[in-house]
Amino acid sequence: MTTLSIASWNVNSVRLRAVPLIAPFVAAAAPDVLCLQEIKCRTEEFPEKAFREMGYEHFHVRGQKGMHGVAIASKFPLEDLGDEAICPRAEARHQRVGVKGIELHNFYIPAGGDEPDVETNPRFAHKMDFLARTTDYFAARDTAKDRIVILGDFNIAPYEHDVWSHKQLLKVVSHTPGEVDALNAMLAAGDFIDVAREIIPEPEKIYTWWSYRSKDYRASNRGRRLDHIWVTPALKDAALARGRDGFRIYEPERAREKPSDHVPIVLDLVL
């Protein structure tokens, strides 16, 4: 058996955080594959040299000027499996690669703005359209026997205990019933398993994001679980083999100087 360690992190600018934040995390966590979201740079501007110094030799980058963007850095070869036309605005929010016999999807789902209304808020309509298109994509595939991992910043906290206050956030974008239903439809379309909640069932709280608005995020602890790793049934045993030790949330990263508002999550697949 071998172990493949996969990390996901919305870094909110890869050039700003590669050396001061990402490098120390990599030194401590040593993920084999590092999936990043919101890299905020063009493909050719990705700081590949810094990642090579961290031990990564293989890259797959989908950049965009000034915003969005996803990237994968790997210690193992990456096969470009072709990006799907999921984003209706053709933004750099999705990539698909093969690594060690696994089909890996890295997603940065739109945040959706402030008002959860598709009629009055184009950003929320964009989010819901993105989710619907992703659901249709997986529904059209027979994923039962495929070894697929999808992960990233989904910008939705689906369960009651994925947010600091279920009642107070029911009308707040990222936890509204409509978004949760859309995310659950996406989960069902691929017959996916939500690894975090399979390993850490409710009512235990799980957070991966804390707003910049909180001066002391630990004191208020008003978090949300916006970052996810899902697997198909063919990888369930591999994803759950190490139990809680195999799924980790690196909460201390939020306390560093000039951090991202998200923290990394890591899954060990025992293959």
N, C-alpha and C positions, 0 to 999 in steps of 0.2 A: 504494500500500500504506500501511496505517496500523498502528501498534503499540499494543496494549492491554496495559498492565502490571498484573498481578494479584498481590497479596500475601496470604499467609496467616500468621496469628500467634495462638497461644494466649497471651493476655496475662495470664491469671490475675488478673483484676480490672481492668476498663477504667477505672473511676473513679480507682483508685489510680495507674494508669500512663499515662493519656491525656496529661497535660501533661509530666511529666518524662521519659518514655521514648518514647511513640508519636510525639509531635510531632517530636522530633529525628530519629527514624527516617524519618518521612514527608518531612522537609525534605531528607534525604540521598538517599533512594531514590525519592521521588516516584511511588509507585504510583498508577495511575488508579483502581483498585478495591482496597479493603482489607477482607479478610475476617478477622474476629476470632472466637476461641473462648474459652470460660470467662470470659465478661464479668462474671459474678457480680452482676448487677443486674436489676431489673425493667425492662421495656421503656420505661416512662415516666421511668426514672432514668438512661437512657443520656445521657452528656455531649455532646449534639449540638452545643452552642455551641463546645466545644473543637475538634470536628472541622470545623466550619464555618470556624474560624480557620485550620485546616490546608489549606483549599481544597476541602473536600467539601461538596456541596450536596444529595446524595441519600442516603437511609438506609433500611435494612430491618433491623429489630431483632426478635429473638425472645428476650426476657428471661425471667428467673425469679428469684424471691426467694432471695438468698443463695448461689446456686450455678448451675453450668452456664451456659447462655445463649450465643447466637451473634448476630453482627451484621455487616452489610456497610455500609461507607461508600464512596460512589462520586462521581467527578467527572461521571459520565454518568447519565442517567435509569435507574431500576431499575423493571422490571415485576414485580409480585408474581405468581408463577406458582402459588402455593398450596403449602402444606407437605403433605408426604405423611405418613400415619400410620405412620411407621417405628418410632419409639421406643415400646416396649411399655409404658413407664411415663408416656408423654405428657410427658416432660421436654423442655426447650428445647435440643435437640441437632442440629437440622437446619433449613435454610431453602433455598428455591429461588427464584431470580429470573432474569429475562432482562436482559441488558445487551449492547448493541451486537450484537444478533443471536446471542448465545451464551446457552445455558441453564447457569446457574451454581449448583452445590450447595455449600453450606458445612456441613461435618460436625464435630461433636464427639462422637466415638465413646467410650462408657464406658471407663474405665481398667481396671476388672475386679478391683480389690482385690489381695490378696497370694497367694491360693491358687488355682491353675489347675484347679479342680474344680467342675463345674456342680452336683454333688450337695450339696457341703458349703459352697459359697461363692455366695450369692445374687447378689453383685455380678459374679462371673465369668459366672454363668448369664445375667444381664442383658446383658452384653457380647456373648456368643455369640448370644443371641436377636436383639439389635440387628443384628449382622452378617448373620444369616440372613434377617432381614426386608428388609434393604437389598439383599441379593443377589436375593431373590425379586422385589423391585420392579424392578430393572434387567433381570432375566431376562424379565420380562413385557413389556418394551418392545423395540421394534426400533430400536436405537441406531446402526445402521450408518451412516446418513446424517445423523444429528443432530450438531450442534455443541455438545457438552457438555463442561464442565469440572467435575470434582468435586475438592474439596480440603478441607484442615483437619487437625485433630489426630485421627489414626486410632488412636493409642495402640497401634500394632503396628509393630515393626521387622522386616520380613519376610525380609531376606536375611542371609547369614552376616556380611557386612561392613557391615551396618547397625547393628551393636552392637560394643562394645569387646571382648567375648569370647563368641564363639558357644557354646563348650562350657560356660562357666560360667552362661550365661543361658538354656539350653535348657529349664530348669524354672522360669524366672522369668516372671511375667506380663508380656506385651508381646512375647515372643519364643518362646513355646511352639509346638510343631508344630501343635497344634489351632488356635491363633489364626492362624498363618501360612496353614494350609490354608483357613480361613474367609475370610481376606482375599484369597487367590488366587482363590477361588470368586467373590467379589464383583468382582474385576478381570475375570475371564473373562465374567461375566454381562453386563457392559456393553461387552465387547470393548475395555476401556480400555488405555491406554498409560501406564505409570509413567514420567513425564517425567524425573525425576531419574536413574533407572537407565538410561534410553535415552540420556541425554547423558553420564552418568558411570558407565560399566559397572564391575562388580566386576573385580578385588579392591580397588579404591579405597574407602576408608572414607568414609561420609557420616553425619554426626550433625546433629540439630536440637534435641536435648534433653540436658541434663546435670542430674543430681540436685542438689537443695539440700544434700544431705548432704555433698557434697565442698566443703571449705573453699576449695580452689584447683582449680577444675574443669579448668583448662588443664593443670596438673601431672599430675593423675590421668587426665584425658581419657577418662573412662568414660561415653561418650555413646551415644545411640541415635537412630536416624532414625524418629521417631514422626509427623512432619508430612509430608504428601504432596500432590502435585498430579498428577491424572490427566486425560487427555483421550481423547475418542473418536477413531477413525481419521480422521474428517472434519477434525479439528484437528491431526493429527500434524505435517504440514508447517509449519503456523503455529507450533506449539510448539517445533519443532526448528530453525527457520530461522536463529536466531542462535547455535546451538550453546551452548557453555559460557557465553558472554557473556549468553545469554538466560535462564539459570537461576542464581539467586544465593541463597546462604545467608548471612545476616547474623550470623555467629558473634560479632562483638564486642558485640552487644547483650546477650549473657549476662554480660559483664564489667561492666555498668553497676551503679550503686548500686540496691539493692532491685530486681533484675531478675525477669522471669519465668524459669522454668526452661526454657522453650522460646525459640527464636529465630525471627525471620521468614524466610520463604522467598518468593521473587519469581520469577514467570515472565513473560517478554515474549512475547505472541502477535503474530506478524506477519501481519496479516489482509489 
